Structure formats: C-alpha cells, structure tokens
C-alpha cells in the first residue's frame, strides 16, 4: 500500500479565508442546522431510538465529517437510508441498542480501511440499478413504517399493575407482517390523528411555494413549517377542546436536553462475528451515499472531492459517534445541497451547522416533546417520496432487461427481506450479467481461404492448403470456455488441418482458465498431429503466457508477432 496522507479540505479552505467567506458560511450553517433538526428527530425516532440520539448523531458526525472530510461542502448526519438497518438491530432482543453501537463502530473501522487502502474509487463501480433498487426499496419501507402513526392505530396491552391499557401499535419487523398488523388493527383508526398527519403533509409540501417570494422565510424548510403547524394544532385541540389520542414525542419519550457522557460499549468476539455482515452493510451504504452526495456537490460548485479522505472521515465519524450514543451517519444529499444553495463553500459551514444543533439541543429540546408523532410521520412520508426515485425507475425500465432485472430484484429483496441480502444478491446478479455480456463480446471466427485486409496498407493474404486460421476477438477468460467446445466442433466437422493458426491481436487479457484451456487445446492438437501457432499476441498477454511456461507447450518458434510471420511459419512446417 502506498503511503496515505489524510488531506482534509478544511485545511485548504482556511487559506485566504476572510470575513466575507465566514458570513456566507455562517448563514448557510445556520439554515442547514434548522433544516437538519426535524430530520434528525424524525430519523432517530423512526430508527427505534430516542429523538436526542438523532440530534447527537447530527452534531458529532456532522462536525467530524466537515472537519476531516474530503469535500468542501459535505454535510453529514443521520439519513433515511439507515432506518431499516438500525430498526432491525435495535428491535432484535439479541442485540438492541448496544448491538447497534458496536455494529456502527465496526462499520467505522471498515470505512477507515477502505479510505486508507484507497478504495474510494472502487465504491463508485457498484452498478447504478442496484443503488436505485435498494434506495427505492428503503423508501417503500420507510413509508410502510409510518402508516401506524399516520392512521393513529393502537393496540391493547397489560400494564405492570395488571390493568388493560391502550398503547401505540407495535408492528413486526418485516414488510408483509406490518401490513397484516395494520389490517388487523384498522378498527382503532383515529380520524383526528389522520387529519393532523395530512394537514402537516400539506403544509410541508405547499409552504415553500407560499413563502417563495419572502426573502427570509423562503430559507426555512417545509418540514419545519409542518412541525410548527402540527404542534400548534395539537396544542390547540388538546388545550381548548380536551381532545385525546394524538400522541406527541413527550408521550413516548423522555427527552434529555443535555450532552451525553462518553461510554465505550462492551462486546464479545461472538457479538463482533454475528454483527459483521450488518457492519459491512452499514459501511457500504454509508460509503455509497456519502460519495454520491460529494459527487453531486462537486457538480454544483465546480470542485473535486477526495473520495479516500472522505471515507476516512466517514469512518472516524461512525467510530466516535456511538461513544456518545449516536447512530450511523453519512453524507446527506439534501442537507449538502441546502448548504450549497445558501452560500456555503467551505467546511466551516458544516461545523457551524453542528454548533447550531448543540444550541438547539440545550435550549429548545424540552419544547420538542409537544411535536405530534403524526407530524413526524408526515415529514418521513416526504422523505420516502424524495428517496423513491420513481422518475429514475420509470426511465430505467427502458434500459436492457438485465439492468431492469437487477433493479427489480434488489428492490423487492430490500422491501420483503433484508437490505443486506438485497445488496449481496444484487451484486451477484450484476456480476453474473456482466460476465455474460463480456462473453457475448468475445467471438472465435474461422477464416477460410483468404484473409481480407482491414486497412488500405494491408495486403490480402492467402491461407495455404492444410492450414486453418481462427481469430479470437475479445477477452480470453473463464467465461468463454464453451467457445472452445464450439471451436472443436468446427474442427471435427471438416478435415483436420495440419497447421492451426490462432490469431489473438484483439485479445486484451487472458486469465488462468484461459491459459489452461489454450494449453489443453494445443496438447489435444499435438496428439492428433496438428501444430498450433499463435499470431499477433499483445505484449501483456504474451508476458502472461511466458510466466505460465506456455512456450514449452507450444514451442518458442510458434509465437509469432503478426499474421504474416505466422503464415510463413506455417508454410515452413507444411514443407517439412
């Protein structure tokens, strides 16, 4: 591994930094902090943890990603992509919150390793249909998890004193089980809860349009308007009309308006082993989303991020954040673009956004207990819609069937089963289809009688009697083993030539399976009295063949640099 030097963009940004730059970053950081507040709370609750853990994640991870990252404008924090994974771990009795913290720290170590080994560019090679498939699948899953709060569904439970009480509906972890549970409890539908959810949703959607021409108010995100409107509506309904049954954050969580102490989670080797697949999923998902966000930001500001430095920063953030009780974090595209659109051009804006969230946590967090769960559900419905990528899916449906297959398989596996399984199987299918496509590009053709020139400077070459020329176009690897069976069938169909020339000028590479098959082909021909000559081998392929001692099998004189030399060699052998 080459020496790696961490190069945070913060250091570059401080060169020539002035008051004007600071004022722009200050305004952008303040606005992004306001935008991040409702999302951090919503993502924390939807993930099965407390609201302040979402904010802690946005603070700690947001600060570290901005301070150490490879992008000037990247804003880090909790995102909707992790909700499914986090909820699955937290709701599992075998792991719970402790298991989540350990898995997140393991993911941080993996991300740091990816950055140190300069694998940032490799992450970008994950097929686009897989990314769209699991992103859309996560969107559907988030939408599904919020139906209970939108409809205000409840269930009966037994309290510690033995009394029967009504509690919010607890649903199974799987997609189908959730909808079955909703159907069984639809009789507990709360119309007032539904009205608050729909009203908040409409405010979130239309408030940015209504405030578009007001310079100050048009900077405030629709989600914040929705939360303010929903909270005031519920306070009015409860205070003036005594209406009950609309749960707020305070009804379900005990909110602590303070910075947490640092605690190192305890773990065993078995725990690490069991959580390793989940940690890899968190790491890969975090890497993909952060690098995609950084790439989008590059296009918006005309810059170029350092993907390896960014991965190291993401890793450090996910390694440190769990020590304060936080959840997985990554680069957030929506918050990053908000930062750019409001003038943020250096990592200082991201650091200010973290400071703003600290002030909100310490001063305003006690008031968050009045926010209705139905309103937070509306916020997440908008998040799921924005994540759905339905326009992109509609466009991709016109692409080759293989890409559509990968997209749909990844989507349905994400929704019905598990994101880890979806990514693994999606990658396997994508690799299999890629190999199939490469196989289809490789052809073995038989040239009879004359070799026609491809360029004006070339001459038409005559193939002598008793000699056959076969040309391989494309990679010579394990995927084209069946091509040799076709070649053998061609040889058996007619009279076997005494000399066989294999032209390899268009073979860019050969692997061990290709060398083995070529060796077998030569040995079989030798047994049947046929000499084999290789023509036009590229230096790279020739070097690989020499390393494998292939020249001892075929004979050094049967390595020919071009077809002319090969035909002269064939005539010499035929005369003998």
Long-range contacts (C-beta under 8 A, 24 or more apart in sequence): 1-116, 1-117, 1-118, 2-118, 4-115, 4-116, 4-118, 4-308, 6-68, 6-309, 6-312, 7-70, 7-306, 7-309, 8-67, 8-68, 8-69, 8-70, 8-309, 8-313, 8-347, 9-69, 9-70, 9-71, 9-72, 9-305, 9-306, 9-309, 9-346, 9-347, 10-66, 10-67, 10-68, 10-69, 10-346, 10-347, 10-348, 12-72, 13-72, 13-345, 13-346, 13-347, 13-348, 14-346, 17-346, 17-348, 21-345, 21-346, 21-348, 22-348, 24-343, 24-344, 24-345, 24-349, 25-343, 25-344, 25-345, 25-346, 25-348, 25-349, 25-352, 26-349, 26-352, 27-342, 27-343, 28-338, 28-339, 28-340, 28-342, 28-343, 28-344, 28-349, 28-352, 28-353, 29-339, 29-344, 29-348, 29-349, 29-350, 29-351, 29-352, 29-353, 29-355, 29-356, 30-352, 30-353, 30-356, 31-219, 31-220, 31-338, 31-342, 32-75, 32-335, 32-338, 32-339, 32-342, 32-344, 32-349, 32-350, 32-353, 32-356, 33-352, 33-353, 33-354, 33-355, 33-356, 33-357, 33-360, 34-220, 34-221, 34-224, 34-356, 35-221, 35-223, 35-224, 35-334, 35-335, 35-338, 36-62, 36-75, 36-77, 36-332, 36-335, 36-353, 36-357, 37-224, 37-357, 37-360, 38-221, 38-223, 38-224, 38-226, 38-227, 38-376, 38-379, 39-77, 39-78, 39-223, 39-332, 39-334, 39-335, 39-379, 39-383, 40-77, 40-78, 40-357, 41-249, 41-368, 41-371, 41-376, 42-223, 42-376, 42-379, 42-380, 42-383, 43-78, 43-79, 43-80, 43-82, 43-83, 43-327, 44-78, 44-327, 45-249, 45-253, 45-373, 45-376, 46-80, 46-83, 46-87, 46-142, 46-145, 46-146, 46-376, 46-380, 47-78, 47-82, 47-83, 47-86, 47-87, 47-90, 47-327, 48-86, 48-87, 48-90, 48-91, 49-86, 49-90, 49-97, 49-100, 49-327, 50-253, 50-254, 50-255, 51-249, 51-253, 51-255, 51-368, 52-255, 52-256, 52-257, 52-361, 52-365, 53-325, 53-326, 53-327, 54-78, 54-327, 55-357, 55-360, 55-361, 55-365, 56-259, 56-260, 56-321, 56-324, 56-325, 56-326, 56-361, 57-321, 57-326, 57-327, 57-328, 57-329, 58-329, 58-354, 58-357, 59-354, 59-357, 59-358, 59-361, 60-317, 60-320, 60-321, 60-324, 60-326, 60-354, 61-317, 61-318, 61-320, 61-321, 61-326, 61-329, 62-329, 62-350, 62-353, 62-354, 62-357, 63-350, 63-351, 63-354, 64-313, 64-316, 64-317, 64-320, 64-321, 65-290, 65-313, 65-314, 65-317, 65-329, 65-331, 65-350, 66-347, 66-348, 66-349, 66-350, 66-351, 66-353, 66-354, 67-313, 67-347, 67-350, 67-351, 68-309, 68-312, 68-313, 68-316, 68-317, 69-305, 69-309, 69-310, 69-313, 69-314, 69-347, 69-350, 70-294, 70-305, 70-306, 70-307, 70-308, 70-309, 70-310, 70-311, 70-312, 70-313, 71-293, 71-294, 71-297, 71-298, 71-303, 71-305, 71-306, 71-310, 71-331, 72-297, 72-301, 72-303, 72-305, 72-345, 72-346, 72-347, 73-297, 73-300, 73-301, 73-303, 73-336, 73-339, 73-340, 73-344, 73-345, 73-346, 73-347, 73-349, 73-350, 74-290, 74-293, 74-294, 74-297, 74-305, 74-310, 74-331, 74-336, 74-347, 74-350, 75-331, 75-332, 75-335, 75-336, 75-338, 75-339, 75-349, 75-350, 75-353, 76-290, 76-314, 76-317, 76-329, 76-330, 76-331, 76-332, 76-350, 77-329, 77-332, 77-335, 78-327, 78-328, 78-329, 79-289, 79-329, 79-330, 79-332, 80-138, 80-139, 80-142, 80-380, 80-383, 80-384, 80-387, 81-135, 81-138, 81-285, 81-289, 81-330, 81-387, 82-282, 82-285, 82-286, 82-327, 82-328, 82-330, 83-138, 83-141, 83-142, 83-145, 84-138, 84-141, 84-142, 84-414, 84-419, 85-278, 85-281, 85-282, 85-285, 85-328, 85-419, 85-420, 86-327, 86-328, 87-145, 87-173, 88-173, 88-418, 89-275, 89-278, 91-173, 94-274, 95-271, 95-274, 95-275, 98-265, 98-266, 98-267, 99-271, 99-275, 100-322, 100-327, 101-265, 101-322, 101-325, 102-265, 102-267, 102-271, 102-272, 102-275, 102-322, 103-275, 103-278, 103-279, 103-282, 104-279, 104-282, 104-318, 104-321, 104-322, 104-326, 104-327, 104-328, 105-265, 105-318, 105-319, 105-322, 105-323, 106-272, 106-275, 106-276, 106-279, 106-283, 107-279, 107-280, 107-282, 107-283, 107-286, 107-315, 107-318, 107-328, 108-283, 108-314, 108-315, 108-316, 108-317, 108-318, 108-319, 108-320, 108-322, 109-315, 109-319, 110-279, 110-280, 110-283, 110-315, 111-283, 111-286, 111-287, 111-311, 111-312, 111-314, 111-315, 111-318, 112-311, 112-312, 112-315, 112-316, 112-319, 113-315, 114-283, 114-287, 114-308, 114-311, 114-315, 115-308, 115-309, 115-310, 115-311, 115-312, 115-313, 115-314, 115-315, 116-308, 116-312, 118-308, 119-308, 119-311, 120-287, 120-291, 120-306, 120-307, 120-308, 120-310, 120-311, 121-307, 123-284, 123-287, 123-288, 123-291, 123-307, 123-311, 124-291, 124-295, 124-307, 126-284, 126-288, 126-427, 127-403, 127-406, 127-426, 127-427, 127-430, 129-396, 129-399, 129-403, 129-404, 129-406, 129-407, 129-410, 129-426, 129-430, 130-406, 130-407, 130-410, 130-423, 130-426, 130-427, 130-430, 131-288, 131-292, 132-389, 132-392, 132-393, 132-396, 132-407, 133-406, 133-407, 133-408, 133-409, 133-410, 133-411, 133-414, 133-422, 133-426, 134-285, 134-410, 134-411, 134-414, 134-419, 134-422, 134-423, 134-426, 135-387, 135-389, 136-387, 136-388, 136-389, 136-390, 136-393, 136-411, 136-414, 137-410, 137-411, 137-412, 137-413, 137-414, 137-415, 137-419, 137-422, 138-387, 138-414, 138-419, 139-384, 139-385, 139-386, 139-387, 139-388, 139-389, 140-175, 140-384, 140-388, 140-411, 140-414, 140-415, 141-175, 141-414, 141-415, 142-380, 142-383, 142-384, 142-387, 143-380, 143-381, 143-384, 143-385, 144-175, 144-178, 144-179, 145-171, 145-178, 145-380, 146-377, 146-380, 146-381, 146-384, 147-178, 147-182, 148-182, 149-193, 149-197, 149-247, 149-373, 149-374, 149-376, 149-377, 150-193, 150-194, 150-197, 150-374, 150-377, 150-378, 150-381, 151-182, 151-186, 151-189, 151-190, 151-193, 151-194, 152-188, 152-189, 152-190, 152-191, 152-192, 152-193, 152-194, 152-245, 152-246, 152-247, 152-374, 153-182, 153-185, 153-186, 153-188, 153-189, 153-190, 154-185, 154-188, 154-190, 155-185, 155-188, 168-247, 168-252, 168-373, 174-416, 175-415, 175-416, 176-416, 190-245, 190-246, 192-237, 192-243, 192-245, 192-246, 193-245, 193-246, 193-247, 193-374, 194-374, 196-230, 196-233, 196-234, 196-246, 196-372, 196-374, 196-375, 197-374, 197-375, 197-377, 197-378, 198-378, 199-229, 199-230, 199-233, 200-226, 200-227, 200-229, 200-230, 200-372, 200-374, 200-375, 200-378, 200-379, 201-226, 201-378, 201-381, 201-382, 203-229, 203-230, 204-378, 204-379, 204-382, 205-382, 219-342, 221-338, 222-382, 223-379, 223-382, 226-375, 226-378, 226-379, 227-371, 227-375, 227-376, 227-379, 229-375, 230-371, 230-372, 230-374, 230-375, 230-378, 231-370, 231-371, 231-372, 231-375, 233-372, 234-370, 234-372, 234-375, 235-370, 246-372, 246-374, 247-372, 247-373, 247-374, 248-369, 248-370, 248-371, 248-372, 248-373, 249-368, 249-369, 249-370, 249-371, 249-372, 249-373, 249-376, 250-368, 250-369, 250-370, 251-373, 252-373, 253-369, 255-365, 255-366, 255-368, 255-369, 256-365, 257-361, 257-362, 257-363, 257-365, 257-366, 258-361, 258-362, 259-324, 259-358, 259-361, 259-362, 260-324, 260-325, 261-324, 262-323, 262-324, 263-323, 263-324, 263-325, 264-323, 265-322, 277-420, 278-420, 280-420, 281-419, 281-420, 281-423, 282-318, 282-328, 283-315, 283-318, 284-423, 285-330, 285-419, 285-423, 286-314, 286-318, 286-328, 286-329, 286-330, 287-311, 287-314, 287-330, 289-330, 289-331, 289-332, 289-333, 290-314, 290-330, 290-331, 291-331, 292-331, 292-333, 293-330, 293-331, 293-332, 293-333, 293-336, 294-331, 294-336, 296-333, 296-336, 296-337, 297-336, 297-337, 297-340, 300-337, 300-340, 301-340, 301-345, 334-386, 402-433, 402-436, 402-437, 405-429, 405-433, 406-430, 406-433, 435-479, 436-479, 438-474, 438-475, 438-477, 438-479, 439-479, 439-480, 441-473, 441-474, 441-475, 442-472, 442-473, 442-474, 442-475, 442-476, 442-479, 442-480, 442-483, 443-472, 443-473, 443-474, 443-483, 444-470, 444-471, 444-472, 444-473, 444-480, 444-483, 444-484, 444-486, 444-487, 445-470, 445-471, 445-473, 446-470, 446-490, 447-471, 447-503, 451-563, 461-563, 461-564, 461-567, 463-567, 464-499, 464-567, 464-570, 464-571, 464-574, 466-497, 466-498, 466-499, 466-574, 467-497, 467-498, 467-499, 467-500, 467-501, 467-567, 467-570, 467-574, 468-497, 468-499, 468-500, 468-501, 469-501, 469-503, 469-563, 470-500, 470-501, 470-502, 470-503, 471-502, 471-503, 471-506, 472-502, 472-503, 472-504, 472-506, 472-507, 473-506, 473-507, 474-506, 474-507, 474-508, 475-507, 475-508, 475-509, 475-510, 476-504, 476-507, 476-509, 476-510, 476-511, 476-514, 476-518, 476-541, 477-509, 477-510, 477-511, 477-513, 477-514, 478-511, 478-513, 478-514, 480-514, 481-513, 481-517, 484-517, 484-520, 484-521, 487-521, 488-521, 488-524, 496-528, 496-529, 496-530, 497-530, 498-529, 498-530, 498-531, 498-573, 498-574, 499-530, 499-531, 499-533, 499-570, 499-573, 499-574, 500-525, 500-530, 500-531, 500-532, 500-533, 501-532, 501-533, 501-534, 501-535, 501-563, 501-566, 501-567, 501-570, 502-532, 502-533, 502-534, 502-535, 503-535, 503-536, 503-563, 503-566, 504-534, 504-535, 504-536, 504-537, 504-538, 504-541, 505-535, 505-536, 505-537, 505-538, 505-562, 505-563, 507-537, 507-538, 507-541, 508-538, 508-540, 508-541, 509-540, 509-541, 509-544, 510-541, 510-544, 510-545, 512-548, 515-544, 515-545, 515-548, 515-550, 518-545, 518-550, 519-548, 519-550, 519-553, 522-553, 522-554, 523-553, 531-558, 531-573, 532-558, 533-558, 533-560, 533-566, 533-569, 533-570, 534-558, 534-559, 534-560, 534-566, 535-560, 535-561, 535-562, 535-563, 535-565, 535-566, 536-560, 536-561, 536-562, 536-563, 536-566, 537-561
